[in-house]
């Protein structure tokens, strides 16, 4: 059953959490390597979700088809996509990463058309163009720093795989509870990230730990992973995937706001114009979901 208002709230919260997450990540990554931090995020999230699942007596997927969907979500979205995003940003630059990652909703629209049979309406396309223009206005068209072909291709791969994840979640939620999909997909991702964590080398030296670092890891695991992943998956369950994908654009918007509030970064007129375009695109998208 479509619930566009509740879906909008869930998706906005998830994207906003991810948008502000970089402030915490920027600090913690000075002490813990990338893949090790992702592994820790999943470990903490799994403890929290596992405890809730035990209290709720949440049952695991019953058959091979359901497990196949959960494994695909965990590997494609939470292992491959997140890893490509880290690698791509490292080999490219943050500016280019922001622009390429902004292509995710376009891929969601295409996958939703192909796998879910969702209508590709003019209103959805207009919403997508408005929000994309908003991101371009915020981050600009000119790059800074080195940008490699391999890094850019990794970022495109990250955008495509996260889009596929969003559609697979909607398909899986027709058979399983969103909580079950989120919990067991993170379990799969935790297993998948383990060899990558070990391959990265020692990253958990006692000297790296402090109260702020520990609190940062807990925040990333509990809020940015367990909480935000569940909210995103729940939101995608209640609205057309092509419409829900537009809320992904709140990440750069909220990220810029947190940078202004916490890191004293400057907000220019382009930020406010771009933000207005993003909000306009989301409003158009939600109205299309209500009238669908």
C-alpha positions in Angstrom: 0.0 0.0 0.0 1.4 3.4 -1.0 1.8 5.9 1.8 3.6 8.9 0.2 3.7 11.1 3.3 5.1 8.5 5.6 7.5 7.3 2.9 8.7 10.9 2.4 9.4 11.2 6.1 11.4 7.9 6.2 13.4 8.7 3.0 14.1 12.3 4.1 15.4 11.1 7.4 17.6 8.4 5.9 19.1 10.7 3.2 19.6 13.5 5.8 21.4 11.1 8.2 23.7 10.0 5.3 24.2 13.7 4.3 25.5 14.6 7.8 27.4 11.3 8.2 30.5 12.6 6.4 31.3 15.0 9.2 31.6 12.0 11.6 33.3 9.8 9.0 35.9 12.5 8.2 37.0 12.5 11.8 37.0 8.7 12.4 38.8 7.9 9.1 41.8 9.7 10.4 42.2 6.8 12.8 40.5 3.8 11.2 41.0 2.6 7.6 38.1 2.7 5.2 37.1 -0.9 4.8 37.7 -1.6 8.5 35.4 1.3 9.4 32.7 -0.1 7.1 33.1 -3.6 8.7 32.8 -2.0 12.2 29.6 -0.1 11.1 28.1 -3.4 10.0 29.2 -5.2 13.2 27.6 -2.6 15.4 24.5 -2.4 13.3 24.2 -6.2 13.4 24.4 -6.3 17.2 21.6 -3.7 17.5 19.4 -5.2 14.9 20.1 -8.8 16.1 19.0 -7.8 19.6 15.8 -6.3 18.3 15.2 -9.3 16.1 15.6 -11.6 19.1 13.0 -9.6 21.1 10.6 -9.5 18.2 11.3 -13.2 17.4 11.9 -12.1 13.8 12.2 -15.2 11.7 14.9 -15.5 9.0 14.0 -15.9 5.3 12.2 -19.3 4.8 13.4 -20.5 1.3 16.1 -20.2 -1.2 14.4 -17.5 -3.2 14.0 -15.2 -0.3 17.6 -15.8 0.8 18.7 -15.1 -2.7 17.1 -11.7 -2.6 18.6 -10.9 0.8 22.1 -12.0 -0.3 21.8 -10.0 -3.5 20.8 -6.9 -1.5 23.7 -7.4 0.9 26.4 -8.1 -1.7 25.3 -5.6 -4.4 24.3 -2.8 -2.2 26.1 -3.0 1.1 29.4 -4.6 -0.1 30.0 -3.7 -3.7 28.3 -0.3 -3.9 29.8 1.0 -0.6 33.2 -0.3 -1.5 33.1 1.2 -5.0 32.1 4.6 -3.5 35.1 4.5 -1.1 37.5 3.5 -3.8 36.1 5.9 -6.4 36.3 8.8 -4.0 39.9 7.9 -3.2 41.0 7.7 -6.8 38.9 10.6 -8.0 37.9 13.6 -5.8 35.0 14.5 -3.6 33.7 17.1 -6.1 33.4 14.6 -8.9 32.1 11.9 -6.5 29.2 14.2 -5.6 28.2 14.8 -9.3 28.5 11.1 -10.3 26.7 9.8 -7.2 23.9 12.2 -8.1 23.1 10.0 -11.1 21.8 7.3 -8.8 18.1 8.3 -9.0 18.2 8.2 -12.8 19.4 4.6 -12.6 16.7 3.8 -10.1 14.0 5.1 -12.5 15.5 2.9 -15.3 15.7 -0.2 -13.0 12.1 0.5 -11.7 10.9 0.6 -15.3 12.7 -2.6 -16.2 12.2 -4.8 -13.1 9.0 -3.3 -11.5 7.1 -2.1 -14.6 6.7 1.4 -13.1 5.5 4.0 -15.5 8.0 6.6 -16.7 5.8 9.7 -16.7 6.7 13.2 -17.8 6.2 14.4 -14.2 8.8 11.9 -12.9 11.2 13.0 -15.6 10.6 16.7 -14.8 11.2 16.0 -11.1 14.4 14.1 -11.8 15.7 16.9 -14.0 14.9 19.6 -11.4 16.6 17.8 -8.6 19.6 16.9 -10.7 20.0 20.5 -11.8 19.9 21.4 -8.1 22.8 19.1 -7.3 24.8 20.5 -10.2 24.1 24.1 -9.1 25.3 23.2 -5.5 28.5 21.4 -6.4 29.2 23.2 -9.7 30.5 22.0 -13.0 34.1 22.7 -12.6 36.3 20.2 -10.8 39.1 20.6 -8.4 42.0 18.2 -7.8 42.9 15.1 -9.8 40.1 12.9 -11.3 41.0 9.6 -12.8 39.1 7.4 -15.3 39.3 4.4 -13.0 38.0 6.4 -10.1 35.1 7.8 -12.1 34.2 4.3 -13.4 34.2 3.1 -9.8 31.8 5.9 -8.8 29.5 5.1 -11.8 29.5 1.5 -10.6 28.6 2.7 -7.1 25.7 4.7 -8.4 24.3 1.8 -10.6 24.6 -0.8 -7.8 22.9 1.4 -5.2 20.1 2.1 -7.6 19.7 -1.7 -8.2 19.7 -2.2 -4.4 16.8 0.3 -4.0 14.7 -1.6 -6.5 15.7 -5.0 -5.1 14.6 -3.9 -1.6 11.2 -2.9 -3.0 10.9 -6.4 -4.6 12.0 -8.2 -1.5 9.6 -6.2 0.8 6.7 -7.8 -1.1 7.7 -11.1 0.4 9.6 -10.2 3.6 9.3 -7.6 6.4 11.6 -4.6 5.8 13.2 -5.2 9.2 14.1 -8.8 8.2 15.5 -7.6 4.8 17.6 -5.0 6.5 18.9 -7.2 9.3 19.9 -10.2 7.2 21.3 -8.1 4.3 23.6 -6.4 6.8 24.5 -9.8 8.1 25.5 -10.8 4.6 27.4 -7.6 4.1 29.3 -8.1 7.4 30.5 -11.5 6.2 31.3 -10.1 2.8 33.3 -7.2 4.2 35.4 -9.4 6.6 38.0 -10.6 4.0 38.3 -7.0 2.7 38.9 -5.8 6.3 41.7 -8.3 6.8 43.2 -7.6 3.4 43.4 -3.9 4.3 45.8 -4.7 7.0 45.9 -3.8 10.7 43.4 -1.0 11.4 42.3 -1.6 15.0 45.4 -0.6 16.9 44.7 0.3 20.5 46.4 3.6 20.0 43.8 4.6 17.5 40.9 4.4 19.9 39.6 7.2 22.0 36.2 8.2 23.4 35.4 10.4 20.4 36.5 7.7 17.9 34.4 5.1 19.8 31.4 7.4 19.8 31.8 8.0 16.1 31.9 4.3 15.3 28.8 3.8 17.5 27.0 6.6 15.7 27.9 5.3 12.3 26.8 1.8 13.2 23.6 2.5 15.1 22.3 5.7 13.4 23.8 5.8 10.0 23.6 2.1 9.3 21.0 0.2 11.3 18.6 3.2 11.5 19.1 4.9 8.1 19.2 1.6 6.1 15.9 0.6 7.7 14.3 4.0 7.1 15.5 4.0 3.4 14.2 0.4 2.9 10.9 1.2 4.6 10.4 4.3 2.6 11.1 2.5 -0.7 8.5 -0.1 0.3 5.7 2.5 0.6 6.3 4.5 -2.6 7.2 4.1 -6.3 10.9 3.4 -6.5 11.3 6.1 -9.2 9.7 8.7 -6.9 11.5 7.6 -3.7 14.9 7.8 -5.4 14.6 11.6 -5.6 15.0 11.8 -1.8 18.6 10.6 -2.4 19.3 14.2 -3.4 18.9 15.4 0.2 22.4 13.9 0.9 24.4 16.8 -0.7 21.9 19.3 0.6 22.1 18.2 4.2 25.8 17.5 3.9 26.4 21.1 3.0 24.3 22.3 5.9 26.2 20.2 8.3 29.4 21.4 6.9 28.3 25.0 7.5 27.0 24.3 11.0 29.9 22.1 12.3 32.9 22.8 10.0 32.2 26.5 9.3 32.1 26.0 5.6 30.7 28.8 3.5 27.2 28.6 2.0 26.9 30.6 -1.3 23.9 31.7 -3.2 24.3 28.6 -5.4 23.6 26.4 -2.4 20.2 28.1 -1.7 19.3 28.0 -5.4 20.3 24.4 -5.8 18.5 23.4 -2.6 15.3 25.1 -3.9 15.5 23.1 -7.1 16.0 19.8 -5.2 13.0 20.5 -2.9 10.9 21.5 -6.0 11.9 18.2 -7.7 11.0 16.2 -4.7 7.6 18.0 -4.3 6.8 17.3 -8.0 7.8 13.6 -7.5 5.7 13.1 -4.4 2.7 14.7 -6.1 3.1 12.3 -9.0 3.2 9.4 -6.4 0.0 10.6 -4.8 -1.8 10.9 -8.2 -0.5 7.6 -9.5 
